[in-house]
Amino acid sequence: MAGTAGTPGTPRVLRAMNDRAALDLLLAHGPLSRTRIGKLTGLSKPTASQLLARLEAAGLVRVTGTSEGRPGPNAQLYAIDPGVAYAAGLDVTPQRIRAAVADLTGRTVGEYELPTPGRRPARPVVRQVTDALDGAVKAAGLARSDVHRLVIGTPGAFDPGTGRLRYASHLPGWHSPALLDDLAAALPMPVEYENDVNLVAVAEQRLGAARGHEDFVLLWNQEGLGAALVLGGRLHRGWTGGAGEVGFLPVPGAPLVRHVGRAGSGGYQELAGSQALPGLARDLGISDVPGGPHAEAAALLVARAADHADGPHRELLRAYATRLATGLASLVSVLDPELVVLSGCALTAGGEVLRALVQAELAELAAARPRLVVAEVREHPVLRGALESALAATRDEVFDTSR
């Protein structure tokens, strides 16, 4: 019978399905009693007891205490053992690499930030990655070998055909054709690479404004302007990983940019990217235009504008909403998504005021009428998405009791 033990419908597979259902409930609810697990899964008390004994013997769950304050005897509470496995994520930008390690429950246990300023990095990319990861691992009190899986988020995307980074000419040191092989040789765990905006969409779908939605577009405006496309519940990456690189989109109101690969941007980026906002503010007579990095200056401008009911600041917000809706109209006309999530500091700083203005403009420019919402995952969303992605794959492996 060994050859059929993994066939659907066999006792082993059914037990594994029940095990996974119970583990997912413990992830969602925290510690639960045997009775509560039985009710939530529909299993009988004896079957629930056998299930918990099996998971406890496998080292996946442990008794964490007893229920109190209820009539009758106290019941033992079971919870996932958070130290069964760890996953890590990296958020890479030209200025720094931010790293974090999470336990199996999703709790962040270690973080580290490695500055990487300048066009010529002081250390090779492989060293940057390992140093950032090791910093987070050390902060967690772990060893590099404790990390089950690593997901690295970068601007652009690694072309699955060539293995080279595309759409991110501004990321120094990351364009060597041997980079992925060199990183694989330096790191002991499986490594996945994902576009940074795609990871923001993962975070929003798991934890934020897109929970429960299978078709949505996430528009990101921070250092760059980009989008993530989730269709049928899955990220749509495109043939070369370039789906969602909407900064290159030709749009009305901006000069036609040719040779966009060499230029590093296109019409939509020039029209509505964060770097366009200070100039737009000056054109409208706003004198207190903040300096500093484009994303921070844009966020400050948008936040101030959202606090004004009229005058040039409100005119700035209306003009920005029109520019954003101009590019979004093309996206929603092609994709017809259920939802559009506005993310990145140059969008979230405007809150509900900017969201409503963009929604109204989009209603006039596109026949499709998706609902617009403001992103809810605000703190390090790329890194949070990387951790969520790494944890999902780690849980699929660790929670599979059929093997």
BATOR-300261 format. One line per field, with one value per residue (C-alpha): residue number from 1; residue in three letters; x, y, z. Coordinates in Angstrom, 2 decimals. Layout:
N
seq <- [NUM; ...]
type <- [Ala; ...]
x <- [X; ...]
y <- [Y; ...]
z <- [Z; ...]
This chain:
403
seq <- [1; 2; 3; 4; 5; 6; 7; 8; 9; 10; 11; 12; 13; 14; 15; 16; 17; 18; 19; 20; 21; 22; 23; 24; 25; 26; 27; 28; 29; 30; 31; 32; 33; 34; 35; 36; 37; 38; 39; 40; 41; 42; 43; 44; 45; 46; 47; 48; 49; 50; 51; 52; 53; 54; 55; 56; 57; 58; 59; 60; 61; 62; 63; 64; 65; 66; 67; 68; 69; 70; 71; 72; 73; 74; 75; 76; 77; 78; 79; 80; 81; 82; 83; 84; 85; 86; 87; 88; 89; 90; 91; 92; 93; 94; 95; 96; 97; 98; 99; 100; 101; 102; 103; 104; 105; 106; 107; 108; 109; 110; 111; 112; 113; 114; 115; 116; 117; 118; 119; 120; 121; 122; 123; 124; 125; 126; 127; 128; 129; 130; 131; 132; 133; 134; 135; 136; 137; 138; 139; 140; 141; 142; 143; 144; 145; 146; 147; 148; 149; 150; 151; 152; 153; 154; 155; 156; 157; 158; 159; 160; 161; 162; 163; 164; 165; 166; 167; 168; 169; 170; 171; 172; 173; 174; 175; 176; 177; 178; 179; 180; 181; 182; 183; 184; 185; 186; 187; 188; 189; 190; 191; 192; 193; 194; 195; 196; 197; 198; 199; 200; 201; 202; 203; 204; 205; 206; 207; 208; 209; 210; 211; 212; 213; 214; 215; 216; 217; 218; 219; 220; 221; 222; 223; 224; 225; 226; 227; 228; 229; 230; 231; 232; 233; 234; 235; 236; 237; 238; 239; 240; 241; 242; 243; 244; 245; 246; 247; 248; 249; 250; 251; 252; 253; 254; 255; 256; 257; 258; 259; 260; 261; 262; 263; 264; 265; 266; 267; 268; 269; 270; 271; 272; 273; 274; 275; 276; 277; 278; 279; 280; 281; 282; 283; 284; 285; 286; 287; 288; 289; 290; 291; 292; 293; 294; 295; 296; 297; 298; 299; 300; 301; 302; 303; 304; 305; 306; 307; 308; 309; 310; 311; 312; 313; 314; 315; 316; 317; 318; 319; 320; 321; 322; 323; 324; 325; 326; 327; 328; 329; 330; 331; 332; 333; 334; 335; 336; 337; 338; 339; 340; 341; 342; 343; 344; 345; 346; 347; 348; 349; 350; 351; 352; 353; 354; 355; 356; 357; 358; 359; 360; 361; 362; 363; 364; 365; 366; 367; 368; 369; 370; 371; 372; 373; 374; 375; 376; 377; 378; 379; 380; 381; 382; 383; 384; 385; 386; 387; 388; 389; 390; 391; 392; 393; 394; 395; 396; 397; 398; 399; 400; 401; 402; 403]
type <- [Met; Ala; Gly; Thr; Ala; Gly; Thr; Pro; Gly; Thr; Pro; Arg; Val; Leu; Arg; Ala; Met; Asn; Asp; Arg; Ala; Ala; Leu; Asp; Leu; Leu; Leu; Ala; His; Gly; Pro; Leu; Ser; Arg; Thr; Arg; Ile; Gly; Lys; Leu; Thr; Gly; Leu; Ser; Lys; Pro; Thr; Ala; Ser; Gln; Leu; Leu; Ala; Arg; Leu; Glu; Ala; Ala; Gly; Leu; Val; Arg; Val; Thr; Gly; Thr; Ser; Glu; Gly; Arg; Pro; Gly; Pro; Asn; Ala; Gln; Leu; Tyr; Ala; Ile; Asp; Pro; Gly; Val; Ala; Tyr; Ala; Ala; Gly; Leu; Asp; Val; Thr; Pro; Gln; Arg; Ile; Arg; Ala; Ala; Val; Ala; Asp; Leu; Thr; Gly; Arg; Thr; Val; Gly; Glu; Tyr; Glu; Leu; Pro; Thr; Pro; Gly; Arg; Arg; Pro; Ala; Arg; Pro; Val; Val; Arg; Gln; Val; Thr; Asp; Ala; Leu; Asp; Gly; Ala; Val; Lys; Ala; Ala; Gly; Leu; Ala; Arg; Ser; Asp; Val; His; Arg; Leu; Val; Ile; Gly; Thr; Pro; Gly; Ala; Phe; Asp; Pro; Gly; Thr; Gly; Arg; Leu; Arg; Tyr; Ala; Ser; His; Leu; Pro; Gly; Trp; His; Ser; Pro; Ala; Leu; Leu; Asp; Asp; Leu; Ala; Ala; Ala; Leu; Pro; Met; Pro; Val; Glu; Tyr; Glu; Asn; Asp; Val; Asn; Leu; Val; Ala; Val; Ala; Glu; Gln; Arg; Leu; Gly; Ala; Ala; Arg; Gly; His; Glu; Asp; Phe; Val; Leu; Leu; Trp; Asn; Gln; Glu; Gly; Leu; Gly; Ala; Ala; Leu; Val; Leu; Gly; Gly; Arg; Leu; His; Arg; Gly; Trp; Thr; Gly; Gly; Ala; Gly; Glu; Val; Gly; Phe; Leu; Pro; Val; Pro; Gly; Ala; Pro; Leu; Val; Arg; His; Val; Gly; Arg; Ala; Gly; Ser; Gly; Gly; Tyr; Gln; Glu; Leu; Ala; Gly; Ser; Gln; Ala; Leu; Pro; Gly; Leu; Ala; Arg; Asp; Leu; Gly; Ile; Ser; Asp; Val; Pro; Gly; Gly; Pro; His; Ala; Glu; Ala; Ala; Ala; Leu; Leu; Val; Ala; Arg; Ala; Ala; Asp; His; Ala; Asp; Gly; Pro; His; Arg; Glu; Leu; Leu; Arg; Ala; Tyr; Ala; Thr; Arg; Leu; Ala; Thr; Gly; Leu; Ala; Ser; Leu; Val; Ser; Val; Leu; Asp; Pro; Glu; Leu; Val; Val; Leu; Ser; Gly; Cys; Ala; Leu; Thr; Ala; Gly; Gly; Glu; Val; Leu; Arg; Ala; Leu; Val; Gln; Ala; Glu; Leu; Ala; Glu; Leu; Ala; Ala; Ala; Arg; Pro; Arg; Leu; Val; Val; Ala; Glu; Val; Arg; Glu; His; Pro; Val; Leu; Arg; Gly; Ala; Leu; Glu; Ser; Ala; Leu; Ala; Ala; Thr; Arg; Asp; Glu; Val; Phe; Asp; Thr; Ser; Arg]
x <- [0.00; 3.01; 2.69; -0.83; -0.34; -0.18; -3.22; -6.10; -8.73; -6.36; -6.15; -2.71; -3.82; -7.06; -5.12; -2.70; -5.60; -7.09; -3.66; -3.22; -6.71; -5.98; -2.58; -4.13; -6.74; -4.00; -2.21; -5.38; -6.72; -3.73; -3.95; -7.06; -8.44; -9.04; -12.80; -12.57; -10.39; -12.89; -15.79; -13.95; -12.83; -15.97; -13.93; -15.09; -13.40; -11.45; -10.27; -9.28; -7.36; -5.51; -4.76; -3.27; -1.26; 0.12; 1.04; 2.57; 4.68; 5.80; 6.96; 4.56; 2.32; 2.80; 0.67; 0.90; -1.37; -4.97; -8.20; -9.41; -12.51; -14.97; -17.33; -16.00; -12.42; -9.72; -8.82; -5.31; -4.55; -2.51; -0.44; 1.99; 5.59; 7.00; 10.58; 9.93; 11.19; 12.19; 11.91; 13.67; 13.02; 15.17; 14.02; 16.66; 16.90; 19.88; 20.32; 20.02; 19.09; 16.57; 16.42; 14.11; 13.59; 10.19; 9.20; 6.61; 3.71; 4.79; 6.22; 9.32; 12.16; 15.12; 15.72; 18.75; 19.42; 22.58; 23.29; 24.46; 24.94; 26.68; 26.94; 29.92; 29.08; 31.83; 31.26; 30.03; 26.31; 26.76; 28.53; 25.80; 23.10; 24.88; 25.82; 22.23; 20.82; 23.41; 22.58; 18.91; 19.77; 22.11; 19.46; 17.09; 19.66; 19.80; 22.32; 22.13; 21.39; 18.20; 16.58; 14.37; 13.80; 14.73; 12.76; 14.57; 12.58; 14.20; 13.08; 12.58; 12.60; 14.99; 14.28; 13.46; 15.08; 18.44; 18.63; 19.55; 17.86; 15.71; 13.79; 16.10; 19.12; 19.37; 20.32; 24.15; 25.94; 22.89; 23.26; 25.97; 24.84; 26.45; 24.78; 22.04; 24.53; 26.90; 24.10; 22.94; 26.49; 26.77; 23.40; 22.49; 18.72; 16.36; 16.21; 13.43; 13.50; 10.46; 9.66; 9.28; 5.83; 4.60; 5.62; 3.63; 0.62; 1.32; 1.35; -1.93; -3.59; -2.51; -2.72; -4.24; -6.80; -6.93; -7.80; -10.46; -9.88; -8.65; -8.51; -6.88; -4.28; -1.89; -0.54; 2.72; 4.23; 7.33; 10.85; 9.37; 5.92; 4.86; 1.99; 1.33; -1.36; -3.16; -5.44; -7.43; -5.65; -2.17; 0.50; 0.77; 4.48; 4.57; 6.90; 10.09; 8.87; 7.97; 4.21; 3.31; 6.26; 3.76; 6.25; 7.17; 3.54; 2.97; 0.19; -1.55; -0.13; 3.49; 6.02; 6.47; 9.62; 11.57; 14.29; 12.71; 15.24; 18.07; 16.01; 15.05; 11.48; 8.53; 5.55; 3.54; 6.59; 7.30; 3.65; 2.69; 5.87; 6.91; 9.64; 6.98; 5.18; 7.64; 7.66; 3.87; 3.62; 5.88; 3.86; 0.77; 2.48; 3.21; 6.32; 7.01; 8.09; 10.14; 13.55; 15.25; 14.53; 11.66; 9.49; 9.73; 9.15; 6.15; 4.64; 4.97; 3.40; 0.49; -0.12; -0.19; -2.45; -4.92; -5.29; -6.38; -10.00; -9.18; -6.41; -3.28; -2.68; -6.08; -5.47; -2.21; -4.09; -6.70; -4.00; -2.14; -5.36; -5.95; -2.41; -2.73; -6.13; -4.73; -2.46; -4.87; -7.50; -5.35; -4.75; -8.38; -9.60; -7.43; -7.73; -11.15; -10.07; -12.41; -10.18; -7.34; -5.07; -3.17; 0.17; 3.55; 4.09; 3.31; -0.20; -1.00; -0.06; -3.19; -5.45; -9.17; -9.09; -6.75; -8.44; -11.83; -10.39; -8.70; -11.88; -13.94; -11.43; -11.14; -14.95; -14.81; -11.81; -12.55; -15.66; -14.55; -15.43; -13.16; -13.31; -10.27; -8.87; -5.83; -3.22; -3.26; 0.25; 2.28; 5.36; 8.02; 5.45; 8.05; 9.79; 6.48; 5.50; 8.87; 8.37; 4.79; 5.92; 8.78; 6.50; 3.83; 6.30; 7.91; 4.55; 3.59; 6.72; 6.77; 3.01; 2.87; 2.47; 1.78; 5.47]
y <- [0.00; 2.33; 3.30; 4.65; 6.35; 9.79; 9.34; 11.78; 10.23; 7.89; 8.15; 9.78; 12.56; 13.13; 13.34; 15.81; 17.96; 18.03; 18.81; 21.75; 23.06; 22.97; 24.64; 27.41; 27.97; 28.27; 30.79; 32.85; 32.65; 31.99; 29.41; 27.21; 24.37; 20.88; 21.47; 24.75; 23.19; 20.36; 22.79; 24.97; 21.99; 19.89; 16.98; 14.75; 15.04; 11.77; 12.78; 16.26; 14.69; 12.37; 15.30; 17.41; 14.49; 13.94; 17.61; 17.75; 14.66; 16.24; 19.31; 21.65; 22.57; 22.80; 23.32; 26.98; 27.11; 26.61; 28.47; 30.41; 32.32; 29.82; 27.41; 23.90; 22.57; 24.55; 23.23; 22.98; 25.51; 24.55; 26.89; 26.61; 26.34; 29.57; 28.29; 25.33; 27.38; 30.92; 32.90; 36.08; 38.98; 41.71; 45.05; 46.42; 50.04; 52.02; 53.66; 50.68; 47.06; 46.41; 42.83; 41.03; 37.52; 36.19; 33.07; 30.63; 32.62; 35.73; 37.65; 39.64; 38.54; 40.40; 43.43; 45.16; 47.98; 48.21; 51.57; 51.21; 54.79; 55.93; 54.80; 52.56; 50.30; 49.90; 46.13; 43.65; 42.88; 39.32; 40.73; 43.38; 40.70; 38.35; 41.19; 42.50; 39.01; 38.20; 41.46; 40.49; 36.90; 38.09; 40.50; 37.51; 35.47; 32.89; 31.46; 31.85; 28.11; 28.59; 30.51; 28.20; 30.53; 34.02; 36.34; 39.38; 42.33; 44.67; 47.33; 45.85; 42.09; 39.29; 38.07; 34.33; 33.72; 35.42; 35.70; 39.38; 42.27; 44.42; 47.69; 48.85; 50.55; 52.74; 49.81; 49.71; 46.39; 44.20; 43.66; 41.00; 37.93; 35.73; 37.44; 34.88; 31.99; 33.85; 34.51; 30.89; 29.75; 32.16; 31.43; 28.07; 28.41; 28.60; 32.18; 33.79; 37.17; 39.37; 42.85; 45.25; 46.54; 42.97; 42.32; 45.34; 43.74; 40.47; 42.36; 44.13; 40.88; 39.00; 41.73; 44.92; 46.57; 43.77; 40.92; 38.76; 40.19; 38.09; 40.79; 44.07; 46.58; 48.19; 51.57; 52.49; 55.97; 56.48; 56.69; 55.40; 54.88; 51.28; 48.84; 45.27; 43.19; 40.41; 38.46; 35.43; 35.58; 35.39; 37.93; 38.56; 39.09; 39.10; 37.31; 39.04; 40.08; 43.55; 43.55; 46.62; 48.78; 51.54; 54.34; 53.72; 54.12; 56.85; 59.11; 62.31; 65.42; 64.26; 64.40; 61.13; 59.54; 57.40; 54.89; 54.56; 51.90; 54.39; 57.26; 55.20; 56.49; 57.21; 59.51; 58.38; 58.65; 62.16; 63.18; 61.71; 60.40; 61.91; 63.96; 65.90; 67.28; 69.99; 71.57; 71.40; 73.07; 75.93; 76.41; 76.86; 79.52; 77.40; 78.87; 76.46; 73.53; 71.09; 69.92; 66.57; 63.22; 63.28; 60.76; 62.56; 65.99; 64.67; 63.06; 66.31; 68.31; 65.89; 65.72; 69.53; 69.81; 67.32; 69.63; 72.59; 72.89; 75.44; 77.60; 76.51; 73.49; 72.03; 72.85; 70.89; 67.88; 68.10; 68.36; 65.41; 63.36; 64.09; 63.02; 59.81; 59.00; 59.59; 56.55; 54.51; 54.88; 52.82; 50.16; 49.70; 49.84; 46.83; 44.85; 45.83; 45.04; 44.85; 47.07; 49.60; 50.01; 53.31; 52.72; 54.38; 57.52; 59.94; 58.41; 57.37; 60.86; 62.19; 59.74; 59.76; 63.26; 62.26; 58.87; 60.51; 62.97; 60.16; 58.06; 60.94; 61.66; 57.98; 57.74; 60.37; 58.90; 55.16; 53.06; 50.48; 51.50; 49.76; 50.78; 52.73; 52.21; 53.51; 50.93; 49.74; 48.25; 51.42; 50.28; 48.78; 47.22; 45.74; 43.98; 42.82; 41.36; 39.59; 38.02; 37.00; 35.42; 33.54; 32.42; 31.10; 28.78; 27.80; 26.88; 24.82; 22.73; 22.54; 21.98; 19.11; 16.14; 13.69; 13.30]
z <- [0.00; 0.29; -3.35; -2.84; 0.54; -1.05; -3.28; -2.70; -0.47; 1.37; 5.17; 5.07; 2.75; 4.67; 7.92; 6.32; 5.10; 8.62; 10.07; 7.72; 8.46; 12.20; 11.75; 9.65; 12.37; 14.98; 12.77; 12.38; 15.94; 18.18; 21.01; 20.90; 22.98; 21.61; 21.82; 19.91; 17.20; 16.88; 16.46; 13.93; 11.83; 12.27; 13.66; 16.51; 19.91; 19.48; 15.99; 17.19; 20.08; 17.71; 15.41; 18.20; 19.54; 16.05; 15.60; 19.07; 18.35; 15.07; 16.99; 15.19; 18.14; 21.88; 24.95; 25.95; 29.00; 29.98; 29.43; 32.45; 33.45; 31.99; 33.74; 34.21; 34.28; 32.53; 29.07; 27.65; 24.93; 21.89; 19.72; 16.85; 18.01; 16.49; 16.47; 14.15; 11.19; 10.30; 7.08; 5.97; 3.64; 2.09; 0.71; -1.67; -2.82; -4.19; -0.78; 1.60; 2.17; 4.92; 6.25; 8.67; 10.03; 11.13; 13.04; 11.72; 13.19; 11.24; 14.20; 13.26; 15.55; 14.06; 11.82; 10.34; 7.89; 5.79; 4.09; 0.46; -0.75; -3.91; -7.50; -6.74; -3.78; -1.21; -1.15; -3.79; -3.94; -2.63; 0.44; 0.86; 0.83; 3.25; 5.61; 5.70; 6.26; 8.93; 10.72; 11.00; 11.92; 14.68; 15.97; 16.22; 18.15; 15.36; 12.88; 9.10; 8.83; 10.88; 8.02; 5.97; 3.00; 1.83; -0.46; -1.90; -3.19; -5.72; -8.17; -11.64; -12.13; -12.95; -16.49; -16.18; -19.57; -18.94; -15.16; -15.46; -13.71; -15.99; -15.55; -12.72; -14.25; -11.13; -8.85; -8.90; -8.89; -9.50; -13.25; -13.46; -15.45; -12.77; -9.80; -9.13; -9.30; -6.96; -4.47; -4.64; -3.84; -0.89; 0.75; 2.31; 1.95; -1.08; -2.39; -4.40; -6.10; -6.57; -7.79; -4.87; -5.85; -6.32; -2.72; -1.56; -3.26; -1.42; 1.88; 1.06; -0.04; 3.09; 5.70; 4.29; 2.06; -0.56; 1.81; 0.21; -3.28; -6.21; -8.91; -8.05; -9.16; -6.70; -7.80; -6.05; -5.97; -3.90; -5.33; -8.59; -10.07; -10.61; -10.34; -9.30; -11.03; -9.17; -11.50; -10.37; -7.02; -8.54; -9.33; -13.04; -13.75; -17.55; -19.96; -18.74; -15.29; -16.50; -15.98; -13.96; -15.03; -15.72; -15.22; -18.87; -20.00; -22.66; -21.41; -22.53; -20.90; -20.94; -23.79; -25.66; -24.22; -26.69; -25.78; -22.34; -21.29; -21.63; -20.22; -17.17; -17.20; -19.44; -19.74; -16.72; -14.44; -15.72; -15.37; -11.98; -10.33; -7.02; -8.70; -10.66; -7.60; -6.43; -9.91; -10.12; -6.70; -7.77; -10.97; -8.77; -6.66; -3.60; -2.00; 0.88; -1.32; 0.81; -0.37; 0.08; -1.62; -4.13; -2.27; 1.07; -0.50; -2.44; 0.66; 2.62; -0.18; -0.56; 3.19; 3.46; 0.43; 1.91; 4.94; 2.78; 1.65; -1.06; -2.51; -4.40; -2.14; -2.99; -6.65; -6.39; -5.07; -7.85; -10.53; -9.01; -8.93; -12.62; -13.49; -11.49; -13.05; -16.56; -16.26; -14.17; -16.89; -19.26; -16.64; -15.63; -19.23; -20.07; -16.83; -15.39; -11.81; -8.86; -6.74; -7.03; -4.00; -3.70; -1.99; -1.48; 0.59; -2.27; -2.42; 1.14; 2.43; 0.70; 2.54; 1.85; 0.32; -2.51; -2.92; -3.48; -6.02; -7.99; -7.85; -9.26; -12.04; -12.97; -13.23; -15.99; -17.85; -17.88; -18.47; -15.88; -12.32; -9.80; -6.16; -4.99; -1.48; 0.39; 1.37; 4.97; 5.25; 5.79; 7.72; 5.41; 3.02; 0.63; 3.50; 4.97; 1.60; 1.30; 4.73; 3.90; 0.64; 2.33; 5.16; 2.80; 1.06; 4.37; 5.90; 2.85; 3.39; 7.19; 7.60; 5.07; 7.41; 4.57; 3.85]
